[in-house]
């Protein structure tokens, strides 16, 4: 009787098994190869279900929805499929796929700490 690899591992029947690498999964026993997580998602090594693939920081999507990159002016710090991209504070913006609130910088004519409130900069008096 040949041994088969468990879910979360791959290899030829009767041979040694290797855990699926991070960013992939395998749901069934047998000699099938590990499958890659969907775009903008990641999983721990040895994952055995598609649901182990979670949206990366800078991307969002709910549970079985595809992960989409955060658009300009938003960010998402953590990994997961529940949190959505958050908007930068008023009068600030961030690049697409931002992974921290500190990526939000004040717009021209405003000042403040990155990720914090931005207030209008008084005009210089000549």
GROMACS elastic network, one bead per residue, 0.5 to 0.9 nm:
[ bonds ]
;  ai    aj funct       b0    kb
    1    14     6  0.82962   500
    2    13     6  0.60549   500
    2    15     6  0.84383   500
    3    13     6  0.58066   500
    3    15     6  0.75179   500
    3    16     6  0.89064   500
    3    30     6  0.86682   500
    4    10     6  0.86030   500
    4    11     6  0.78874   500
    4    12     6  0.74406   500
    4    14     6  0.62802   500
    4    15     6  0.79792   500
    4    16     6  0.88600   500
    4    17     6  0.81095   500
    4    29     6  0.65063   500
    4    30     6  0.50158   500
    4    31     6  0.65960   500
    5     8     6  0.81988   500
    5     9     6  0.57885   500
    5    10     6  0.56965   500
    5    11     6  0.63564   500
    5    12     6  0.77924   500
    5    13     6  0.70127   500
    5    14     6  0.85348   500
    5    15     6  0.85836   500
    5    16     6  0.79503   500
    5    17     6  0.56856   500
    5    18     6  0.82624   500
    5    28     6  0.87187   500
    5    29     6  0.55465   500
    5    30     6  0.52322   500
    5    31     6  0.64009   500
    5    32     6  0.87812   500
    6     9     6  0.56676   500
    6    10     6  0.74717   500
    6    17     6  0.82273   500
    6    26     6  0.86011   500
    6    27     6  0.85920   500
    6    28     6  0.68504   500
    6    30     6  0.66493   500
    6    31     6  0.89197   500
    6    48     6  0.86626   500
    7    10     6  0.77165   500
    7    19     6  0.89396   500
    7    20     6  0.89861   500
    7    25     6  0.80578   500
    7    26     6  0.53517   500
    7    27     6  0.50269   500
    7    30     6  0.76545   500
    7    34     6  0.89649   500
    7    46     6  0.81657   500
    7    47     6  0.78273   500
    7    48     6  0.51570   500
    7    49     6  0.82080   500
    8    18     6  0.85583   500
    8    19     6  0.58999   500
    8    20     6  0.55795   500
    8    21     6  0.89766   500
    8    24     6  0.86462   500
    8    25     6  0.57176   500
    8    27     6  0.64830   500
    8    28     6  0.77804   500
    8    29     6  0.82483   500
    8    34     6  0.74072   500
    8    45     6  0.79990   500
    8    49     6  0.77689   500
    9    17     6  0.59031   500
    9    18     6  0.51913   500
    9    20     6  0.51246   500
    9    21     6  0.87963   500
    9    25     6  0.80311   500
    9    26     6  0.66729   500
    9    29     6  0.81460   500
    9    30     6  0.87902   500
    9    31     6  0.87596   500
    9    32     6  0.89836   500
    9    33     6  0.82054   500
    9    34     6  0.71660   500
    9    46     6  0.61788   500
    9    47     6  0.81108   500
    9    48     6  0.79126   500
   10    16     6  0.84781   500
   10    17     6  0.53313   500
   10    18     6  0.54148   500
   10    19     6  0.64341   500
   10    20     6  0.66265   500
   10    26     6  0.76353   500
   10    29     6  0.84149   500
   10    30     6  0.73800   500
   10    31     6  0.58633   500
   10    32     6  0.63589   500
   10    33     6  0.55836   500
   10    34     6  0.63216   500
   11    14     6  0.83701   500
   11    15     6  0.63697   500
   11    16     6  0.62217   500
   11    18     6  0.63542   500
   11    30     6  0.79205   500
   11    31     6  0.53470   500
   11    32     6  0.74092   500
   11    33     6  0.73001   500
   12    15     6  0.53414   500
   12    16     6  0.73889   500
   12    17     6  0.75420   500
   12    30     6  0.78454   500
   12    32     6  0.80364   500
   13    16     6  0.81450   500
   13    17     6  0.86695   500
   13    30     6  0.68189   500
   13    31     6  0.56911   500
   14    17     6  0.89083   500
   17    31     6  0.89656   500
   18    21     6  0.85043   500
   18    46     6  0.84848   500
   19    25     6  0.89337   500
   19    34     6  0.87312   500
   19    45     6  0.64689   500
   19    47     6  0.80668   500
   20    23     6  0.82201   500
   20    24     6  0.59720   500
   20    25     6  0.58633   500
   20    26     6  0.71016   500
   20    33     6  0.84569   500
   20    34     6  0.57826   500
   20    35     6  0.84206   500
   20    44     6  0.86199   500
   20    45     6  0.55181   500
   20    47     6  0.65517   500
   20    48     6  0.83656   500
   21    24     6  0.58488   500
   21    25     6  0.77489   500
   21    34     6  0.81655   500
   21    43     6  0.84577   500
   21    44     6  0.73699   500
   21    46     6  0.64023   500
   21    47     6  0.81553   500
   22    25     6  0.80612   500
   22    36     6  0.89822   500
   22    42     6  0.68112   500
   22    43     6  0.53285   500
   22    46     6  0.72410   500
   22    47     6  0.77489   500
   23    35     6  0.86268   500
   23    36     6  0.60029   500
   23    37     6  0.54814   500
   23    38     6  0.86695   500
   23    41     6  0.71664   500
   23    44     6  0.65642   500
   23    45     6  0.71858   500
   23    47     6  0.84953   500
   23    53     6  0.70560   500
   24    34     6  0.59917   500
   24    35     6  0.52871   500
   24    37     6  0.50664   500
   24    38     6  0.88344   500
   24    42     6  0.72793   500
   24    43     6  0.62206   500
   24    44     6  0.78322   500
   24    45     6  0.73121   500
   24    46     6  0.79753   500
   24    47     6  0.67908   500
   24    48     6  0.86492   500
   24    50     6  0.83801   500
   24    52     6  0.88326   500
   24    53     6  0.75447   500
   25    33     6  0.88244   500
   25    34     6  0.52094   500
   25    35     6  0.53961   500
   25    36     6  0.65400   500
   25    37     6  0.69762   500
   25    43     6  0.75179   500
   25    44     6  0.86155   500
   25    45     6  0.79115   500
   25    46     6  0.67289   500
   25    48     6  0.51171   500
   25    49     6  0.59636   500
   25    50     6  0.64556   500
   25    52     6  0.76812   500
   25    53     6  0.79046   500
   26    29     6  0.80685   500
   26    32     6  0.77239   500
   26    33     6  0.70706   500
   26    35     6  0.60638   500
   26    36     6  0.88855   500
   26    46     6  0.81524   500
   26    47     6  0.67001   500
   26    49     6  0.63619   500
   26    50     6  0.78655   500
   27    34     6  0.83469   500
   27    35     6  0.89523   500
   27    47     6  0.80523   500
   27    49     6  0.50319   500
   27    50     6  0.73716   500
   28    32     6  0.80201   500
   28    48     6  0.75273   500
   28    49     6  0.87168   500
   29    32     6  0.78500   500
   30    33     6  0.88037   500
   32    35     6  0.88764   500
   34    48     6  0.89613   500
   35    50     6  0.88617   500
   36    39     6  0.85885   500
   36    42     6  0.86468   500
   36    53     6  0.89747   500
   37    40     6  0.81777   500
   37    41     6  0.58657   500
   37    42     6  0.60693   500
   37    43     6  0.71507   500
   37    50     6  0.70685   500
   37    52     6  0.86685   500
   37    53     6  0.56854   500
   37    54     6  0.84089   500
   38    41     6  0.56064   500
   38    42     6  0.79009   500
   38    50     6  0.87872   500
   38    53     6  0.74930   500
   38    55     6  0.88353   500
   38    66     6  0.71000   500
   38    67     6  0.76290   500
   39    42     6  0.84321   500
   39    55     6  0.86104   500
   39    66     6  0.75900   500
   39    67     6  0.67693   500
   39    68     6  0.81898   500
   40    54     6  0.84324   500
   40    55     6  0.59203   500
   40    56     6  0.58265   500
   40    57     6  0.87141   500
   40    58     6  0.85987   500
   40    59     6  0.64149   500
   40    60     6  0.84619   500
   40    66     6  0.82774   500
   40    67     6  0.56595   500
   40    68     6  0.68042   500
   40    69     6  0.72079   500
   41    53     6  0.56374   500
   41    54     6  0.50845   500
   41    56     6  0.51720   500
   41    57     6  0.89124   500
   41    59     6  0.80306   500
   41    60     6  0.89821   500
   41    66     6  0.84837   500
   41    67     6  0.64930   500
   41    79     6  0.86130   500
   41    80     6  0.86621   500
   42    52     6  0.79621   500
   42    53     6  0.50132   500
   42    54     6  0.54411   500
   42    55     6  0.64043   500
   42    56     6  0.61675   500
   42    79     6  0.84850   500
   43    46     6  0.85033   500
   43    47     6  0.65553   500
   43    50     6  0.87422   500
   43    51     6  0.87821   500
   43    52     6  0.55178   500
   43    54     6  0.62355   500
   43    55     6  0.88698   500
   44    47     6  0.59251   500
   44    52     6  0.74462   500
   44    53     6  0.79808   500
   47    50     6  0.80032   500
   47    52     6  0.61630   500
   47    53     6  0.81582   500
   48    51     6  0.86048   500
   48    52     6  0.72686   500
   49    52     6  0.54946   500
   49    53     6  0.77204   500
   50    53     6  0.56002   500
   50    54     6  0.88479   500
   50    64     6  0.86877   500
   51    54     6  0.70944   500
   51    63     6  0.73561   500
   51    64     6  0.72918   500
   53    56     6  0.89833   500
   53    80     6  0.84643   500
   53    81     6  0.87407   500
   54    60     6  0.88380   500
   54    61     6  0.87056   500
   54    63     6  0.80594   500
   54    67     6  0.82072   500
   54    79     6  0.63995   500
   54    81     6  0.55848   500
   55    58     6  0.82249   500
   55    59     6  0.57565   500
   55    60     6  0.56251   500
   55    61     6  0.66497   500
   55    62     6  0.87362   500
   55    66     6  0.83226   500
   55    67     6  0.55325   500
   55    68     6  0.81741   500
   55    78     6  0.87300   500
   55    79     6  0.56610   500
   55    80     6  0.50456   500
   55    81     6  0.55813   500
   55    82     6  0.88933   500
   56    59     6  0.54732   500
   56    60     6  0.73563   500
   56    67     6  0.80304   500
   56    69     6  0.88945   500
   56    76     6  0.86690   500
   56    77     6  0.88013   500
   56    78     6  0.72003   500
   56    80     6  0.66907   500
   56    81     6  0.86935   500
   56    99     6  0.89919   500
   57    60     6  0.76787   500
   57    69     6  0.89270   500
   57    70     6  0.89667   500
   57    75     6  0.82149   500
   57    76     6  0.55093   500
   57    77     6  0.52127   500
   57    80     6  0.76988   500
   57    97     6  0.78757   500
   57    98     6  0.78356   500
   57    99     6  0.54009   500
   57   100     6  0.85073   500
   58    68     6  0.85754   500
   58    69     6  0.59637   500
   58    70     6  0.54801   500
   58    71     6  0.88336   500
   58    74     6  0.86331   500
   58    75     6  0.58221   500
   58    77     6  0.65297   500
   58    78     6  0.78473   500
   58    79     6  0.82469   500
   58    85     6  0.73704   500
   58    96     6  0.78449   500
   58    98     6  0.50194   500
   58   100     6  0.81167   500
   59    67     6  0.58456   500
   59    68     6  0.51935   500
   59    70     6  0.51549   500
   59    71     6  0.88402   500
   59    75     6  0.80930   500
   59    76     6  0.66180   500
   59    79     6  0.81819   500
   59    80     6  0.88588   500
   59    84     6  0.79328   500
   59    85     6  0.70585   500
   59    97     6  0.64008   500
   59    98     6  0.84304   500
   59    99     6  0.83659   500
   60    65     6  0.89919   500
   60    66     6  0.81331   500
   60    67     6  0.50429   500
   60    68     6  0.54669   500
   60    69     6  0.64973   500
   60    70     6  0.67941   500
   60    76     6  0.74284   500
   60    79     6  0.84592   500
   60    80     6  0.75093   500
   60    81     6  0.63740   500
   60    82     6  0.77203   500
   60    83     6  0.68075   500
   60    84     6  0.52283   500
   60    85     6  0.61463   500
   61    64     6  0.77266   500
   61    65     6  0.54663   500
   61    66     6  0.58528   500
   61    68     6  0.64028   500
   61    80     6  0.82386   500
   61    81     6  0.53985   500
   61    82     6  0.69154   500
   61    83     6  0.77535   500
   61    84     6  0.67150   500
   61    85     6  0.89560   500
   62    65     6  0.53336   500
   62    66     6  0.77699   500
   62    67     6  0.78543   500
   62    80     6  0.85438   500
   62    82     6  0.53124   500
   62    83     6  0.77602   500
   62    84     6  0.79611   500
   63    66     6  0.83563   500
   63    80     6  0.85362   500
   63    81     6  0.51102   500
   63    82     6  0.67344   500
   64    67     6  0.88611   500
   64    81     6  0.81508   500
   65    81     6  0.84339   500
   67    81     6  0.80152   500
   68    71     6  0.87022   500
   69    85     6  0.86140   500
   69    96     6  0.70488   500
   69    97     6  0.53650   500
   69    98     6  0.86900   500
   70    73     6  0.82734   500
   70    74     6  0.59210   500
   70    75     6  0.59286   500
   70    76     6  0.71350   500
   70    84     6  0.85179   500
   70    85     6  0.57758   500
   70    86     6  0.84941   500
   70    95     6  0.87645   500
   70    96     6  0.56145   500
   70    98     6  0.67384   500
   70    99     6  0.87230   500
   71    74     6  0.57984   500
   71    75     6  0.77556   500
   71    85     6  0.81906   500
   71    94     6  0.85602   500
   71    95     6  0.74182   500
   71    97     6  0.64067   500
   71    98     6  0.82180   500
   72    75     6  0.82078   500
   72    93     6  0.69212   500
   72    94     6  0.55789   500
   72    97     6  0.74975   500
   72    98     6  0.80387   500
   73    86     6  0.85401   500
   73    87     6  0.60504   500
   73    88     6  0.55980   500
   73    89     6  0.87980   500
   73    92     6  0.73383   500
   73    95     6  0.64905   500
   73    96     6  0.71387   500
   73    98     6  0.84878   500
   73   104     6  0.71576   500
   74    85     6  0.57996   500
   74    86     6  0.52312   500
   74    88     6  0.54165   500
   74    93     6  0.72957   500
   74    94     6  0.62519   500
   74    95     6  0.77587   500
   74    96     6  0.71773   500
   74    97     6  0.78480   500
   74    98     6  0.67748   500
   74    99     6  0.88931   500
   74   101     6  0.83151   500
   74   103     6  0.88583   500
   74   104     6  0.78200   500
   75    84     6  0.86151   500
   75    85     6  0.51199   500
   75    86     6  0.53426   500
   75    87     6  0.66550   500
   75    88     6  0.72433   500
   75    94     6  0.74648   500
   75    95     6  0.84792   500
   75    96     6  0.77341   500
   75    97     6  0.65471   500
   75    99     6  0.53495   500
   75   100     6  0.59402   500
   75   101     6  0.63538   500
   75   103     6  0.76475   500
   75   104     6  0.81052   500
   76    79     6  0.80422   500
   76    83     6  0.76266   500
   76    84     6  0.67975   500
   76    86     6  0.61269   500
   76    97     6  0.79003   500
   76    98     6  0.65559   500
   76    99     6  0.50422   500
   76   100     6  0.62645   500
   76   101     6  0.77850   500
   77    85     6  0.84107   500
   77    98     6  0.77464   500
   77   101     6  0.73810   500
   78    83     6  0.80113   500
   78    99     6  0.74354   500
   78   100     6  0.85262   500
   79    83     6  0.83677   500
   80    83     6  0.66131   500
   81    84     6  0.78808   500
   83    86     6  0.85157   500
   86   101     6  0.84491   500
   87    90     6  0.85723   500
   87    93     6  0.84748   500
   87   101     6  0.88797   500
   87   104     6  0.89621   500
   88    91     6  0.82370   500
   88    92     6  0.60987   500
   88    93     6  0.58946   500
   88    94     6  0.71368   500
   88   101     6  0.69847   500
   88   103     6  0.86122   500
   88   104     6  0.56963   500
   88   105     6  0.84153   500
   88   115     6  0.70348   500
   88   116     6  0.86204   500
   89    92     6  0.58493   500
   89    93     6  0.77711   500
   89   101     6  0.88922   500
   89   104     6  0.75108   500
   89   105     6  0.89804   500
   89   106     6  0.87012   500
   89   115     6  0.69905   500
   89   116     6  0.67004   500
   89   117     6  0.60529   500
   89   118     6  0.74619   500
   90    93     6  0.82851   500
   90   106     6  0.85512   500
   90   117     6  0.70234   500
   90   118     6  0.68601   500
   91   105     6  0.85822   500
   91   106     6  0.60216   500
   91   107     6  0.56565   500
   91   108     6  0.86510   500
   91   110     6  0.70285   500
   91   117     6  0.80519   500
   91   118     6  0.59848   500
   91   119     6  0.77713   500
   91   120     6  0.86479   500
   92   104     6  0.58452   500
   92   105     6  0.52057   500
   92   108     6  0.87168   500
   92   110     6  0.81874   500
   92   114     6  0.86641   500
   92   115     6  0.82006   500
   92   116     6  0.88531   500
   92   117     6  0.82405   500
   92   118     6  0.67966   500
   93   103     6  0.78503   500
   93   105     6  0.55980   500
   93   106     6  0.65754   500
   93   107     6  0.66889   500
   94    97     6  0.86192   500
   94    98     6  0.66102   500
   94   101     6  0.85765   500
   94   102     6  0.86893   500
   94   103     6  0.54240   500
   94   105     6  0.63943   500
   94   106     6  0.89959   500
   95    98     6  0.59178   500
   95   103     6  0.73549   500
   95   104     6  0.80267   500
   98   101     6  0.78961   500
   98   102     6  0.89738   500
   98   103     6  0.62134   500
   98   104     6  0.83694   500
   99   102     6  0.85793   500
   99   103     6  0.73172   500
  100   103     6  0.55800   500
  100   104     6  0.78905   500
  100   115     6  0.81152   500
  101   104     6  0.56305   500
  101   105     6  0.89270   500
  101   114     6  0.73885   500
  101   116     6  0.80867   500
  102   105     6  0.71371   500
  102   113     6  0.80895   500
  102   116     6  0.77859   500
  103   114     6  0.66046   500
  103   115     6  0.65589   500
  104   114     6  0.56051   500
  104   116     6  0.79447   500
  105   111     6  0.85058   500
  105   112     6  0.80513   500
  105   113     6  0.75198   500
  105   115     6  0.64466   500
  105   116     6  0.83121   500
  105   118     6  0.83527   500
  106   109     6  0.80913   500
  106   110     6  0.56341   500
  106   111     6  0.56694   500
  106   112     6  0.65163   500
  106   113     6  0.78630   500
  106   114     6  0.69854   500
  106   115     6  0.83352   500
  106   116     6  0.85762   500
  106   117     6  0.81933   500
  106   118     6  0.57153   500
  106   119     6  0.83874   500
  107   110     6  0.56076   500
  107   111     6  0.76424   500
  107   118     6  0.80231   500
  108   111     6  0.80091   500
  108   121     6  0.88526   500
  109   119     6  0.84375   500
  109   120     6  0.59303   500
  109   121     6  0.54490   500
  109   122     6  0.81461   500
  109   123     6  0.84892   500
  110   118     6  0.56382   500
  110   119     6  0.51766   500
  110   122     6  0.86514   500
  111   114     6  0.89823   500
  111   117     6  0.82484   500
  111   118     6  0.51338   500
  111   119     6  0.55098   500
  111   120     6  0.64692   500
  111   121     6  0.60342   500
  112   115     6  0.83412   500
  112   116     6  0.63719   500
  112   117     6  0.60417   500
  112   119     6  0.65336   500
  113   116     6  0.52246   500
  113   117     6  0.71495   500
  113   118     6  0.74578   500
  114   117     6  0.82077   500
  114   118     6  0.86074   500
  115   118     6  0.87306   500
  118   121     6  0.88919   500
  120   123     6  0.89220   500
  121   124     6  0.88226   500
  122   125     6  0.87799   500
